[in-house]
Amino acid sequence: MRLSTDYPLIKEFISYKRINEGRAASTCRNYSMALYRFANYLTEINKDFNNVSTVEIEDYVGLKLHNAGRKVSTRRVAIYAIKGFYKWLNKRYGYNNPANTIQRPFSGLKLPKAVTINQAERILAMPDLSTFIGIRDMIILMIMIGMGMRRGEVAGLNQEDLLFDGNQQLLITVTGKGGKQRILPAPSEVALLLRAYLNHPELLSVDRFTTTGTRILLISTGRHDIQPFDYIGENRRLHPARINQILDKYAGLAGIDTKVVHPHGFRHLFGQEMTEEGVDSLIIQSLMGHSNLDTTTLYAHISTRLKLKAIQAANPLTKIRNPISEFVKQMNKK
């Protein structure tokens, strides 16, 4: 049965979440799908948004979704979407709010499994730094391991997001979930590699300018689904899914199970190392772009100096032997 999406109120609500609240595109898609499924269910039982009962909503998010094989995490998204939708309907159009007392299912806290330092070191030994692709891939790996960035944040970087200050320290403006930005100091290894990458002849020969005048940072190569004359600008941007393939490639070369190596595993390694080295939790939140309403106002203005100190002292790259790190150490001795 095809899912009907002809519900103007849902479209208006999702537009409100996206524009007024700045919710991420992925969140809006998940909420849309959850609400369209709910609306189709109401049609099946001859109900509409304004005459459904709390019991009927509970039956839907409980037994109905459970019998449909939906995971607890999926049911939780449905509950968040429905509760938010009715809260908005009540405020904007005066609808009753039968979802107000619906409880969210609890599945326990599931900690992501971190890639180990040993595994990260083995993976970083794999890229061929004599090639352009090897340099690009090493940058991706080091950014994720040494800065804790999400794969979408890495793929979304533009050259204009890089700022080398007077002391040759690299600052990177990162755009995270919901378009929220944060400024991160980069480890010396990342700064060194980016300089080599930006001056590489293969990159200089590519038209990376987007329609807004920015230049994409990490380019894709060898795509055959795009005509050569169109393989410029935004079309050259590396897709986030390609980052997973890059991780799989080097994990395989290093003899590591590809199921163990994933973007969030690197991100968790970064957070774990920061925590174990005693870095203040608010600084970790600021570095990783965690959104917490109780602490946002406290950590939003943490100085770059404190973040730089944390990055230099505790990022996982400080514990990993690789050619770039060894070169940086020798440079620092001079």
CORKAFEN-V812423 format. One record per residue. N is the residue number from 1. SS is DSSP state (A for helix, B for strand, O for the rest). PHI is phi in degrees with one decimal (NA if undefined). OMEGA is omega in degrees with one decimal (NA if undefined). Layout:
<<N,SS,PHI,OMEGA> <N,SS,PHI,OMEGA>>
This chain:
<<1,O,NA,-177.6> <2,O,-74.5,-179.5> <3,O,-79.1,178.2> <4,O,-77.6,178.6> <5,O,-120.5,-177.1> <6,O,-87.5,-178.7> <7,O,-133.9,-176.2> <8,A,-56.7,-178.7> <9,A,-65.2,178.4> <10,A,-65.2,179.8> <11,A,-62.3,178.5> <12,A,-67.2,179.0> <13,A,-64.8,-180.0> <14,A,-64.2,176.5> <15,A,-62.7,177.3> <16,A,-63.2,179.9> <17,A,-62.7,-176.4> <18,A,-73.9,-173.8> <19,A,-86.9,-175.2> <20,O,-77.8,-177.4> <21,O,-100.3,177.5> <22,O,67.7,-179.2> <23,O,-68.3,-178.7> <24,O,-65.1,-179.6> <25,A,-59.2,-179.5> <26,A,-65.2,177.8> <27,A,-64.3,179.8> <28,A,-63.4,177.9> <29,A,-64.4,-179.9> <30,A,-64.8,178.2> <31,A,-64.4,179.5> <32,A,-59.1,-178.4> <33,A,-61.1,180.0> <34,A,-62.9,-177.7> <35,A,-73.9,176.8> <36,A,-66.5,176.1> <37,A,-62.5,179.9> <38,A,-63.0,-179.3> <39,A,-64.1,177.6> <40,A,-64.9,176.5> <41,A,-63.9,178.5> <42,A,-61.0,177.4> <43,A,-63.1,179.8> <44,A,-61.2,-177.4> <45,O,-101.3,176.7> <46,O,58.6,176.2> <47,O,-122.9,171.9> <48,O,-135.7,-173.6> <49,O,-60.0,-172.0> <50,O,-97.8,179.4> <51,O,-134.3,176.5> <52,O,-89.1,-177.7> <53,O,-95.8,176.2> <54,A,-60.6,-179.6> <55,A,-61.2,-178.9> <56,A,-68.2,175.7> <57,A,-67.9,178.0> <58,A,-60.9,177.8> <59,A,-62.3,-177.9> <60,A,-68.1,-175.5> <61,A,-74.9,178.5> <62,A,-97.5,-173.3> <63,A,-63.9,-176.8> <64,A,-60.3,-178.7> <65,A,-69.9,177.5> <66,A,-63.1,179.6> <67,A,-66.0,178.1> <68,O,-81.0,177.2> <69,O,82.6,-179.7> <70,O,-75.8,177.6> <71,O,-69.0,178.1> <72,A,-58.9,-179.8> <73,A,-63.2,178.3> <74,A,-69.2,178.0> <75,A,-65.0,178.8> <76,A,-65.3,177.2> <77,A,-60.8,179.2> <78,A,-60.8,-179.2> <79,A,-67.1,176.9> <80,A,-58.1,-177.8> <81,A,-64.9,-177.7> <82,A,-66.7,179.1> <83,A,-63.0,178.7> <84,A,-65.4,179.9> <85,A,-62.8,-178.6> <86,A,-71.5,174.8> <87,A,-62.0,178.2> <88,A,-68.3,178.8> <89,A,-60.8,-180.0> <90,A,-64.5,-177.8> <91,A,-72.4,-173.3> <92,A,-88.5,-173.4> <93,A,-122.6,176.7> <94,O,75.7,177.8> <95,O,-67.0,168.9> <96,O,-64.1,-179.3> <97,O,-118.9,179.9> <98,O,-72.2,-178.1> <99,O,-92.7,-172.9> <100,O,-60.1,-175.3> <101,O,-99.8,179.7> <102,O,-66.4,-179.2> <103,O,-92.1,177.9> <104,O,-84.4,178.2> <105,O,-70.7,-179.5> <106,O,-110.9,-179.2> <107,O,-114.3,-177.0> <108,O,84.1,179.5> <109,O,-89.3,180.0> <110,O,-105.8,-179.8> <111,O,-77.5,176.0> <112,O,-65.9,-180.0> <113,O,-83.6,-177.4> <114,O,-82.0,166.4> <115,O,-68.5,-179.2> <116,O,-82.3,176.9> <117,A,-58.9,179.9> <118,A,-61.8,179.2> <119,A,-65.8,179.1> <120,A,-62.4,179.7> <121,A,-64.1,178.9> <122,A,-65.5,180.0> <123,A,-68.2,-179.2> <124,A,-67.8,178.1> <125,O,-84.9,-171.7> <126,O,-88.6,-176.6> <127,O,-61.3,179.2> <128,O,-88.7,-174.7> <129,O,-76.2,174.8> <130,O,-86.1,-179.1> <131,O,-117.1,178.0> <132,A,-63.1,179.9> <133,A,-62.4,179.2> <134,A,-63.1,177.6> <135,A,-65.4,178.6> <136,A,-58.4,-177.2> <137,A,-66.7,177.8> <138,A,-64.8,176.8> <139,A,-61.0,179.8> <140,A,-59.2,-179.0> <141,A,-62.1,-176.6> <142,A,-70.4,176.5> <143,A,-64.8,-177.7> <144,A,-70.8,-179.7> <145,A,-76.8,-172.4> <146,A,-91.3,-178.6> <147,A,-130.1,175.7> <148,O,68.7,-176.9> <149,O,-80.2,174.9> <150,O,-73.1,-177.6> <151,A,-63.9,178.5> <152,A,-65.7,177.3> <153,A,-68.4,179.3> <154,A,-66.2,-178.3> <155,A,-64.0,-176.2> <156,O,-83.2,-177.3> <157,O,-67.7,171.3> <158,B,-114.9,180.0> <159,A,-60.6,-179.2> <160,A,-70.3,176.3> <161,A,-81.3,-179.1> <162,B,-97.5,177.9> <163,B,-135.4,174.3> <164,B,-91.6,-178.5> <165,O,-83.6,-175.3> <166,O,-61.7,179.9> <167,O,-95.3,-179.6> <168,O,67.5,174.0> <169,O,-79.6,-179.3> <170,B,-95.3,173.1> <171,B,-111.6,-178.5> <172,B,-121.4,174.7> <173,B,-86.9,-175.2> <174,B,-109.2,176.1> <175,B,-101.5,-175.0> <176,O,-102.0,-177.5> <177,A,-61.3,178.9> <178,A,68.2,179.4> <179,A,75.8,179.9> <180,O,-73.4,-177.3> <181,B,-109.2,173.8> <182,B,-144.2,-179.8> <183,B,-106.5,-177.2> <184,B,-117.2,169.6> <185,B,-75.5,-178.2> <186,O,-93.5,172.4> <187,O,-58.2,-178.3> <188,A,-58.1,179.9> <189,A,-61.3,180.0> <190,A,-66.4,179.4> <191,A,-60.7,-178.9> <192,A,-63.6,-179.8> <193,A,-65.4,-179.5> <194,A,-65.7,176.4> <195,A,-62.3,178.7> <196,A,-64.9,-179.3> <197,A,-65.0,-176.4> <198,A,-66.0,179.9> <199,O,-102.0,-178.1> <200,O,-75.0,-179.2> <201,A,-55.1,-179.4> <202,A,-65.4,177.6> <203,A,-76.4,-177.1> <204,A,-64.1,-179.0> <205,O,-86.7,-174.9> <206,O,-101.7,173.3> <207,O,-81.6,-175.9> <208,O,-106.2,-175.5> <209,B,-73.2,176.0> <210,O,-90.3,-179.3> <211,O,-67.4,178.5> <212,O,-92.6,177.9> <213,O,92.1,176.9> <214,O,-86.1,179.0> <215,B,-114.0,178.5> <216,B,-63.3,-175.0> <217,O,-89.9,-174.4> <218,O,-99.5,-172.3> <219,B,-95.2,171.6> <220,O,-87.8,178.0> <221,O,-137.7,170.8> <222,O,70.3,176.1> <223,O,-78.3,-177.3> <224,O,-102.4,179.8> <225,O,-90.3,179.7> <226,O,-123.4,178.1> <227,O,-63.3,-177.7> <228,A,-51.9,-178.1> <229,A,-71.8,177.2> <230,A,-99.6,-174.9> <231,O,-84.6,-178.3> <232,O,-140.7,174.3> <233,A,54.3,-176.2> <234,A,-60.4,179.0> <235,A,-66.7,178.0> <236,A,-88.7,-178.0> <237,B,-65.7,177.2> <238,O,-68.7,-179.0> <239,O,-76.2,179.5> <240,A,-53.1,-179.2> <241,A,-64.3,178.4> <242,A,-65.7,178.5> <243,A,-63.6,176.0> <244,A,-60.1,179.4> <245,A,-65.4,177.9> <246,A,-65.2,178.1> <247,A,-62.5,178.4> <248,A,-60.3,-178.5> <249,A,-59.2,-175.2> <250,A,-77.1,173.8> <251,A,-63.8,178.2> <252,A,-61.9,179.0> <253,A,-63.8,-179.1> <254,O,-86.2,179.5> <255,O,74.9,-179.3> <256,O,-111.3,178.6> <257,O,-55.9,-177.5> <258,O,-65.1,177.8> <259,O,-69.6,-178.1> <260,O,-82.6,-173.8> <261,O,-97.3,179.0> <262,O,-149.6,-175.1> <263,A,-53.6,-177.3> <264,A,-72.3,175.5> <265,A,-65.7,175.4> <266,A,-67.2,-180.0> <267,A,-62.8,179.1> <268,A,-69.4,175.7> <269,A,-58.7,178.8> <270,A,-59.3,-179.5> <271,A,-63.3,179.7> <272,A,-65.5,-179.8> <273,A,-65.8,177.5> <274,A,-60.4,-178.6> <275,A,-65.3,-177.4> <276,A,-67.6,177.6> <277,O,-86.6,173.6> <278,O,81.6,178.0> <279,O,-68.2,-178.7> <280,O,-55.8,-175.4> <281,A,-61.5,179.4> <282,A,-69.3,176.6> <283,A,-69.1,177.6> <284,A,-61.9,178.1> <285,A,-60.2,-179.8> <286,A,-65.3,-179.8> <287,A,-67.2,-173.5> <288,A,-91.7,177.4> <289,O,73.2,175.5> <290,O,-71.6,179.9> <291,O,-99.5,179.3> <292,O,-137.2,-174.0> <293,O,-60.5,-177.6> <294,O,-77.1,-174.1> <295,O,-121.3,-176.2> <296,A,-53.8,-176.8> <297,A,-66.2,-178.9> <298,A,-80.7,-173.1> <299,A,-101.9,-176.2> <300,O,-60.8,-174.9> <301,O,-112.0,175.7> <302,O,-60.9,-172.6> <303,O,-66.3,176.5> <304,A,-60.5,-179.6> <305,A,-60.1,179.7> <306,A,-67.4,179.0> <307,A,-67.3,178.1> <308,A,-63.4,179.2> <309,A,-60.4,-179.9> <310,A,-67.3,-180.0> <311,A,-61.8,-177.0> <312,A,-67.4,-173.8> <313,A,-90.0,-166.0> <314,A,-128.8,-178.8> <315,O,-67.7,-173.9> <316,A,-56.9,-178.6> <317,A,-62.8,179.9> <318,A,-67.3,-177.8> <319,A,-107.5,-174.3> <320,O,-111.7,176.2> <321,O,-84.3,174.4> <322,O,-155.6,-174.7> <323,A,-56.4,-177.5> <324,A,-69.9,180.0> <325,A,-62.2,179.5> <326,A,-64.7,178.6> <327,A,-65.0,179.3> <328,A,-61.2,179.6> <329,A,-62.8,178.5> <330,A,-65.4,178.4> <331,A,-64.6,-178.4> <332,A,-69.0,179.6> <333,A,-77.3,-176.2> <334,O,-77.0,NA>>
